[in-house]
Amino acid sequence: MVAGGREMAAGGREMVAGRGAGRTAGGRWRAAGAICSRLMPATCAFCAIISGEQQAVTVLQTERLIAFLDHRPLFLGHTLLVPKEHFRLLSDLPADWALEFFTTAQRLERAVEDGLGADGSMILVNNVVSQSVPHLHLHVIPRNRKDGLRFWLGPRHRYDADHPAETFAEKIRAALPDPIEPPG
């Protein structure tokens, strides 16, 4: 829908695209050879990398994904895996993208550990809280014994009589969406 010369999406959100962008036949924005969501924020740092407006050191690239080094790594080799279409949360990632996303994450995990001689790695996705860029991204962070990283797993909280585990499990079960049927 068009409102005041601007293209609007459902819910009244403005559709924005970067320089050199155009609409594909499917209604998605294409920017500098990369697919970006029609709701791509103009200020998304990862969309700017995907469109070529901002530089990053690329590790891997497919038609739908890009992996590049974090510009402020926890440890050298800290890699980010990002879909080229703008999805904010893991739950926004379409089911038909999930297999490629997670198998690519597995490949990156092995490459970061083997290529850098790391003892292991930390794989994480932040949704909203601690998500510094509101674009889905998976961190592959090389880890070594006694590397000093201890801050993010605490403090731990115990279930007790006032906060029984079963109450929390039931709330999660009640909110659990139905399974997505695999294509085909």
FENUR-V420570 format. One record per residue. RES is the residue in one letter. SS is DSSP state (hx for helix, st for strand, lp for the rest). PHI is phi in degrees with one decimal (none if undefined). D_FIRST is the distance of its C-alpha to the first C-alpha in whole Angstrom. Layout:
BEGIN
res=RES ss=SS phi=PHI d_first=D_FIRST
res=RES ss=SS phi=PHI d_first=D_FIRST
END
This chain:
BEGIN
res=M ss=lp phi=none d_first=0
res=V ss=st phi=-111.2 d_first=4
res=A ss=st phi=-134.8 d_first=7
res=G ss=lp phi=58.6 d_first=10
res=G ss=lp phi=82.2 d_first=10
res=R ss=st phi=-109.3 d_first=9
res=E ss=st phi=-82.6 d_first=6
res=M ss=st phi=-117.3 d_first=5
res=A ss=lp phi=-95.3 d_first=7
res=A ss=hx phi=-54.0 d_first=8
res=G ss=hx phi=86.2 d_first=11
res=G ss=hx phi=79.1 d_first=9
res=R ss=lp phi=-83.9 d_first=10
res=E ss=st phi=-73.2 d_first=10
res=M ss=lp phi=-90.6 d_first=10
res=V ss=lp phi=-126.4 d_first=13
res=A ss=lp phi=-139.2 d_first=16
res=G ss=lp phi=-78.3 d_first=19
res=R ss=lp phi=-57.6 d_first=21
res=G ss=lp phi=72.2 d_first=21
res=A ss=st phi=-89.9 d_first=18
res=G ss=st phi=-153.0 d_first=16
res=R ss=st phi=-85.4 d_first=14
res=T ss=lp phi=-87.9 d_first=16
res=A ss=lp phi=-60.7 d_first=16
res=G ss=lp phi=-83.0 d_first=15
res=G ss=lp phi=88.6 d_first=12
res=R ss=lp phi=-91.1 d_first=14
res=W ss=st phi=-85.8 d_first=15
res=R ss=st phi=-116.4 d_first=19
res=A ss=st phi=-125.5 d_first=21
res=A ss=lp phi=47.1 d_first=24
res=G ss=lp phi=82.7 d_first=25
res=A ss=st phi=-118.5 d_first=24
res=I ss=st phi=-87.4 d_first=21
res=C ss=st phi=-132.3 d_first=19
res=S ss=lp phi=-64.2 d_first=16
res=R ss=lp phi=-69.9 d_first=12
res=L ss=lp phi=-105.6 d_first=13
res=M ss=lp phi=-61.1 d_first=17
res=P ss=lp phi=-65.4 d_first=18
res=A ss=lp phi=-62.6 d_first=19
res=T ss=lp phi=-100.3 d_first=23
res=C ss=lp phi=-71.3 d_first=23
res=A ss=hx phi=-62.0 d_first=27
res=F ss=hx phi=-73.1 d_first=26
res=C ss=hx phi=-64.0 d_first=23
res=A ss=hx phi=-66.0 d_first=25
res=I ss=hx phi=-66.6 d_first=28
res=I ss=hx phi=-61.0 d_first=26
res=S ss=hx phi=-79.8 d_first=25
res=G ss=lp phi=88.8 d_first=28
res=E ss=lp phi=-75.4 d_first=28
res=Q ss=lp phi=-128.7 d_first=30
res=Q ss=lp phi=-89.3 d_first=33
res=A ss=lp phi=-152.0 d_first=35
res=V ss=lp phi=-88.6 d_first=38
res=T ss=st phi=-79.9 d_first=36
res=V ss=st phi=-100.4 d_first=38
res=L ss=st phi=-156.0 d_first=36
res=Q ss=st phi=-148.7 d_first=33
res=T ss=lp phi=-123.2 d_first=32
res=E ss=lp phi=-61.2 d_first=29
res=R ss=lp phi=-112.6 d_first=27
res=L ss=st phi=-132.4 d_first=29
res=I ss=st phi=-139.8 d_first=31
res=A ss=st phi=-123.2 d_first=34
res=F ss=st phi=-146.0 d_first=35
res=L ss=st phi=-71.9 d_first=38
res=D ss=lp phi=-64.2 d_first=37
res=H ss=lp phi=-75.9 d_first=38
res=R ss=lp phi=-131.0 d_first=40
res=P ss=lp phi=-71.0 d_first=41
res=L ss=lp phi=-65.0 d_first=43
res=F ss=lp phi=-138.6 d_first=46
res=L ss=lp phi=-58.9 d_first=46
res=G ss=lp phi=100.0 d_first=44
res=H ss=lp phi=-56.4 d_first=41
res=T ss=st phi=-115.2 d_first=38
res=L ss=st phi=-113.3 d_first=35
res=L ss=st phi=-107.0 d_first=33
res=V ss=st phi=-134.7 d_first=29
res=P ss=st phi=-69.8 d_first=26
res=K ss=lp phi=-73.9 d_first=24
res=E ss=lp phi=-94.3 d_first=21
res=H ss=lp phi=-78.5 d_first=20
res=F ss=lp phi=-117.3 d_first=21
res=R ss=lp phi=-82.0 d_first=23
res=L ss=lp phi=-119.0 d_first=25
res=L ss=hx phi=-57.9 d_first=28
res=S ss=hx phi=-69.7 d_first=26
res=D ss=hx phi=-83.5 d_first=23
res=L ss=lp phi=-66.2 d_first=24
res=P ss=lp phi=-61.6 d_first=24
res=A ss=hx phi=-56.1 d_first=27
res=D ss=hx phi=-75.9 d_first=27
res=W ss=hx phi=-100.1 d_first=27
res=A ss=hx phi=-60.9 d_first=30
res=L ss=hx phi=-59.8 d_first=33
res=E ss=hx phi=-64.1 d_first=33
res=F ss=hx phi=-59.8 d_first=32
res=F ss=hx phi=-78.9 d_first=35
res=T ss=hx phi=-70.6 d_first=37
res=T ss=hx phi=-68.0 d_first=36
res=A ss=hx phi=-60.7 d_first=37
res=Q ss=hx phi=-62.8 d_first=40
res=R ss=hx phi=-62.5 d_first=41
res=L ss=hx phi=-65.3 d_first=40
res=E ss=hx phi=-58.2 d_first=43
res=R ss=hx phi=-64.6 d_first=46
res=A ss=hx phi=-66.9 d_first=45
res=V ss=hx phi=-64.7 d_first=45
res=E ss=hx phi=-66.4 d_first=48
res=D ss=hx phi=-70.3 d_first=50
res=G ss=hx phi=-67.2 d_first=49
res=L ss=hx phi=-103.0 d_first=50
res=G ss=lp phi=66.0 d_first=53
res=A ss=lp phi=-78.8 d_first=51
res=D ss=lp phi=-68.0 d_first=53
res=G ss=st phi=-171.7 d_first=49
res=S ss=st phi=-152.7 d_first=46
res=M ss=st phi=-117.5 d_first=43
res=I ss=st phi=-111.7 d_first=40
res=L ss=st phi=-151.3 d_first=37
res=V ss=lp phi=-130.8 d_first=34
res=N ss=lp phi=-98.0 d_first=33
res=N ss=lp phi=-112.3 d_first=30
res=V ss=lp phi=69.2 d_first=29
res=V ss=lp phi=-69.1 d_first=32
res=S ss=lp phi=69.9 d_first=34
res=Q ss=lp phi=-90.6 d_first=31
res=S ss=lp phi=-69.6 d_first=31
res=V ss=lp phi=-119.7 d_first=28
res=P ss=lp phi=-77.2 d_first=25
res=H ss=lp phi=-141.6 d_first=25
res=L ss=lp phi=-47.7 d_first=27
res=H ss=st phi=-153.0 d_first=30
res=L ss=st phi=-112.1 d_first=33
res=H ss=st phi=-91.1 d_first=37
res=V ss=st phi=-119.3 d_first=40
res=I ss=st phi=-114.4 d_first=42
res=P ss=st phi=-65.7 d_first=46
res=R ss=st phi=-128.4 d_first=49
res=N ss=lp phi=-134.7 d_first=52
res=R ss=lp phi=-54.9 d_first=55
res=K ss=lp phi=60.1 d_first=56
res=D ss=lp phi=-82.1 d_first=53
res=G ss=lp phi=89.8 d_first=52
res=L ss=lp phi=-81.6 d_first=49
res=R ss=lp phi=-137.9 d_first=50
res=F ss=hx phi=-72.9 d_first=47
res=W ss=hx phi=-90.3 d_first=44
res=L ss=hx phi=-97.7 d_first=46
res=G ss=lp phi=-134.4 d_first=47
res=P ss=lp phi=-78.8 d_first=48
res=R ss=lp phi=-88.4 d_first=49
res=H ss=lp phi=-124.2 d_first=48
res=R ss=lp phi=-92.1 d_first=51
res=Y ss=lp phi=-75.5 d_first=50
res=D ss=st phi=-148.5 d_first=52
res=A ss=lp phi=-61.3 d_first=53
res=D ss=lp phi=-80.7 d_first=51
res=H ss=st phi=-137.1 d_first=48
res=P ss=lp phi=-70.3 d_first=49
res=A ss=hx phi=-55.8 d_first=47
res=E ss=hx phi=-61.0 d_first=47
res=T ss=hx phi=-62.5 d_first=45
res=F ss=hx phi=-70.1 d_first=42
res=A ss=hx phi=-61.6 d_first=42
res=E ss=hx phi=-65.2 d_first=41
res=K ss=hx phi=-60.5 d_first=38
res=I ss=hx phi=-68.7 d_first=37
res=R ss=hx phi=-57.9 d_first=38
res=A ss=hx phi=-64.9 d_first=36
res=A ss=hx phi=-92.8 d_first=33
res=L ss=lp phi=-66.8 d_first=33
res=P ss=lp phi=-66.4 d_first=30
res=D ss=lp phi=-62.3 d_first=31
res=P ss=lp phi=-61.7 d_first=32
res=I ss=lp phi=-87.8 d_first=30
res=E ss=lp phi=-72.2 d_first=31
res=P ss=lp phi=-65.6 d_first=32
res=P ss=lp phi=-64.8 d_first=31
res=G ss=lp phi=100.1 d_first=33
END
